Amino acid sequence: MKLSLAFASLATLVSQIPLISAHGGVLSYKFGDATYQGFVPYNTPVGQTSIQREWDTYNPITDPTDASLSCNINGATLAEQLSATVAAGTQVTAYWNAWPHTIGPVMVYMAACPSGCSNADTSTLEFFKIDEAGLISGDLVTGLWGMGELVQNNNSWTSTIPASLASGEYMIRHELLAIHTSDQPQFYPECAQLIITGSGSSTPSSSYLVTFPGAYSASDPGVTIDIYANENETNYTIPGPAVWSG
């Protein structure tokens, strides 16, 4: 009986390996020369210390109106939550797990936390986009996408925090949107907390601000798209607002 249970447990673990390897999230961040480890999913949040908000699964969010779209499931503040102090104008690199999907856009957002990020309900924050990359070259099926470039760059993505951004507490939100399936989009959002320093005084106008959920809908051409039905198409509309560069 014990041997049978052992084989059953092994079979369960093996069955999860393709799922975990096929999906994922941000494992660590680099701001200039400083590196911060991310939250470790599938482990208890008790005792974990990170600048990243809690996220509990490698699985995607497939509904653009899902309540967890802001910072993944469950997006909670950690008991030992940290925030990285970063100067405006600094480059930030997000390191993802080994990532097999290469079709879809990469998007990076930030949001001010008026009452402090550790107290923030991320679904109420107003995010602005600071970086994006969609279809870079070629057609929808065989072309180079932002996600393909991320994979080529050792599963990492580097952006620059706008140099003129006003100082204060901010959430940074990295997101991949995998559209390699014809039936539903796959959103992978991750959030981390920052304290931005510097002499900048700029903030985005309301036209750049969105909430999650609310920024996307299933009717957006870049969200619910069958790339295989339009394989020769060479244009793609990245969802969400325009990029604010400061």
C-alpha positions in Angstrom: 0.0 0.0 0.0 2.8 2.4 0.9 4.5 1.7 -2.4 1.3 2.3 -4.3 0.9 5.7 -2.5 4.5 6.6 -3.3 3.9 5.9 -7.0 0.7 7.9 -6.9 2.4 10.9 -5.3 5.2 10.6 -7.9 2.6 10.5 -10.7 0.9 13.6 -9.4 4.2 15.5 -9.2 5.2 14.4 -12.7 1.8 15.4 -14.1 2.4 18.9 -12.8 5.8 19.4 -14.3 4.6 20.3 -17.9 2.1 22.8 -16.3 4.7 24.5 -14.2 7.3 24.6 -17.0 4.8 25.9 -19.5 3.7 28.8 -17.4 5.3 31.1 -14.9 6.1 34.5 -13.4 8.8 36.9 -12.3 11.4 35.3 -10.0 13.7 38.2 -9.3 14.4 41.9 -10.1 17.5 44.0 -10.8 17.5 47.8 -10.3 20.9 49.1 -11.4 23.3 47.0 -9.4 20.8 45.8 -6.7 19.1 42.5 -7.1 15.9 41.5 -5.2 14.5 38.0 -5.0 10.8 37.6 -5.8 8.1 35.8 -3.9 8.4 32.0 -4.1 5.0 30.5 -5.3 3.6 27.2 -4.0 5.3 28.0 -0.7 3.6 29.5 2.4 3.9 33.3 2.5 4.7 33.0 6.2 8.3 34.1 6.7 8.8 35.2 3.1 10.4 38.7 2.6 10.2 40.3 -0.8 9.5 43.5 -2.7 7.1 41.4 -4.8 3.5 40.9 -3.9 2.3 37.4 -3.2 1.5 35.2 -6.2 0.4 31.7 -5.8 0.4 29.9 -9.1 2.2 29.6 -12.4 -1.1 29.3 -14.2 -2.4 32.2 -16.3 -5.4 34.4 -15.8 -7.6 33.9 -18.9 -10.4 36.4 -18.2 -9.4 40.1 -18.9 -12.0 41.1 -16.3 -10.7 38.8 -13.6 -10.5 40.5 -10.1 -6.9 39.2 -9.7 -5.6 40.8 -13.0 -3.9 43.7 -11.2 -1.2 41.7 -9.5 -2.0 38.0 -10.0 -3.5 35.5 -7.5 -3.7 36.6 -4.8 -1.6 39.7 -4.9 -1.6 40.1 -1.1 0.8 42.2 0.9 3.4 40.0 2.7 3.7 40.2 6.5 7.3 41.1 5.9 6.8 43.2 2.8 9.7 45.2 1.4 10.0 48.1 -1.1 13.0 48.7 -3.2 14.4 52.3 -3.2 15.1 53.2 -6.8 16.1 56.5 -8.4 14.0 57.7 -11.3 15.8 57.0 -14.6 17.1 53.6 -13.4 16.9 50.5 -15.5 14.8 47.6 -14.1 15.2 44.0 -15.3 12.6 41.4 -14.5 13.8 37.8 -14.6 11.1 35.2 -15.5 11.3 31.5 -15.1 12.3 29.3 -18.1 9.6 30.5 -20.6 8.5 28.4 -23.6 5.9 30.8 -25.1 7.2 33.3 -27.7 4.0 34.7 -29.1 2.5 37.8 -27.5 3.4 41.2 -26.1 5.4 42.3 -23.1 4.0 45.2 -21.1 5.3 47.1 -18.0 3.2 49.4 -15.9 3.6 51.6 -12.8 1.1 53.1 -10.4 1.4 55.7 -7.7 0.4 54.5 -4.2 -1.0 57.7 -2.5 -1.4 56.0 0.9 1.6 53.8 0.6 2.0 50.6 -1.4 1.8 48.2 1.5 -1.7 49.5 2.3 -2.8 49.6 -1.3 -5.6 47.5 -2.8 -4.0 47.0 -6.2 -7.3 46.7 -8.0 -8.0 50.4 -7.2 -4.6 51.8 -8.3 -4.3 53.8 -11.5 -1.6 52.3 -13.6 0.3 53.9 -16.5 2.4 52.0 -19.0 6.1 52.7 -19.2 7.2 50.0 -21.7 5.8 47.6 -24.3 6.8 45.4 -27.2 4.3 43.5 -29.4 4.9 42.1 -32.9 8.4 43.4 -33.6 8.9 41.9 -37.1 7.3 39.4 -39.5 3.8 37.9 -39.3 1.6 36.9 -36.4 2.6 33.2 -36.4 6.3 33.1 -37.4 7.4 36.7 -36.5 9.5 38.0 -33.6 7.4 39.1 -30.7 8.2 40.9 -27.5 7.9 37.6 -25.6 10.2 36.0 -28.1 12.8 38.7 -27.5 12.4 38.1 -23.7 13.1 34.4 -24.2 16.2 35.2 -26.3 17.4 37.5 -23.6 17.7 34.7 -21.0 14.0 35.1 -20.0 14.5 38.7 -18.9 13.1 42.1 -19.8 14.7 45.5 -19.2 12.9 48.8 -19.0 13.8 52.3 -17.8 11.8 54.1 -15.1 11.0 57.5 -16.5 13.7 60.0 -15.4 11.2 62.8 -14.8 8.8 60.7 -12.7 7.9 62.4 -9.4 9.3 60.8 -6.2 7.0 58.6 -4.0 5.8 55.1 -3.5 4.9 53.1 -6.7 3.8 49.7 -7.7 5.6 48.3 -10.8 3.7 45.7 -12.8 5.2 43.4 -15.4 2.8 41.5 -17.7 3.1 38.9 -20.4 0.1 38.2 -22.6 0.5 34.8 -24.3 -1.7 34.5 -27.4 -0.4 31.3 -28.9 -3.7 29.5 -28.4 -6.7 30.3 -30.5 -9.3 29.9 -27.8 -8.3 32.3 -25.0 -5.6 34.8 -23.9 -3.2 34.0 -21.1 -2.3 36.9 -18.8 0.8 36.7 -16.5 0.9 39.8 -14.3 3.4 40.4 -11.4 3.8 43.4 -9.1 6.5 44.7 -6.9 6.8 47.7 -4.6 9.1 50.7 -5.1 10.1 53.9 -3.5 11.1 56.3 -6.3 13.6 59.0 -5.5 14.9 61.9 -7.5 14.1 65.5 -8.4 11.5 64.7 -11.0 8.0 66.2 -10.8 6.2 64.7 -13.7 3.1 62.4 -13.5 0.9 61.0 -16.3 -2.3 62.7 -17.2 -5.6 60.8 -16.9 -5.5 59.6 -20.5 -2.6 57.3 -19.6 -4.2 55.8 -16.5 -6.1 52.5 -16.2 -7.2 50.1 -13.6 -7.0 46.3 -13.5 -9.5 44.9 -14.2 -10.9 47.6 -16.5 -7.9 48.2 -18.8 -8.8 45.3 -21.1 -11.9 43.6 -22.5 -12.5 40.5 -24.5 -13.4 42.7 -27.5 -10.0 44.3 -27.7 -8.3 43.2 -31.0 -5.1 42.4 -29.2 -6.7 40.3 -26.5 -9.0 37.8 -28.1 -7.2 37.0 -31.3 -6.8 33.9 -33.4 -3.3 34.3 -34.9 -3.7 31.1 -36.9 -6.7 32.5 -38.7 -4.7 35.6 -39.6 -1.3 34.0 -40.0 -0.1 36.4 -42.8 -1.1 39.5 -40.8 1.9 41.7 -39.9 0.1 44.2 -37.6 -0.9 43.8 -34.0 -2.5 46.2 -31.6 -1.1 46.0 -28.1 -3.9 46.3 -25.5 -4.0 49.0 -22.9 -3.0 52.7 -22.9 -0.2 54.4 -24.8 3.3 54.3 -23.2 4.1 57.3 -20.9 7.7 58.2 -21.1 7.7 61.2 -18.8 
